[in-house]
């Protein structure tokens, strides 16, 4: 059974249809990539799953339960967490405070939260070195690490990531994708929206190609890397 499943989702911004009856799923242990050009509907898909945009039609299920009408905050407590595009940190607060806010919704006690904080510091040693630093003064790569770390502090059962490599230097892009793979190896399924289609398909078990609000192609990540249509449209080869 899929951990996360959306079926026949349609979504609108005003009268403009952003998603046209799309369906996708994320199984336990998977990295699933959603690729496509700007304006294809990738971020809208994540916003709909998060509950920030209500679908006009269709169903969203999490661990077999219909959550289509569940409020956004409740979805986070269920274990659906998103690393937003642009990081969206609290720039005037410290690294430590940003991580603490990530655990705000949890009710499992200080010891468990501290354990997960140490886990984040193991994943991102640089954050441990800078835990008293103001988040807005971090480099772009460090801010992305903090955004991911803050999401992990919510103890996600499914992690959604929106353009995690956006604006980063090439050497940091590889670091971020190594971290994505490591998080997944720790047992967290990931739904990944990423403009760098080549990197996304390299790390993904499965992928969906989205065009103007519709899914036009799906398959294993490695298989789509070899697809002539995908190569011409998204890989610049």
Secondary structure, 3 states (H helix, E strand, C coil): CCCEEEEEEEEEECCEEEEEEEEEEECCCCEEEEECCCCCCHHHHHHHHHCCCCCCEEEEEECCEECCCCCHHHHHHHCEEEECCCCCCCCCCEHHHHHHHHCCCCCCCHHHHHHHHHHHHHHCHHHHHCCCCEHHHCCHHHHHHHHHHHHHCCCCCEEEEECCCCCCCHHHHHHHHHHHHHHHHCCCEEEEECCCHHHHHHHCCEEEEEECCEEEEEEEHHHHHCCHHHHHHHHCC
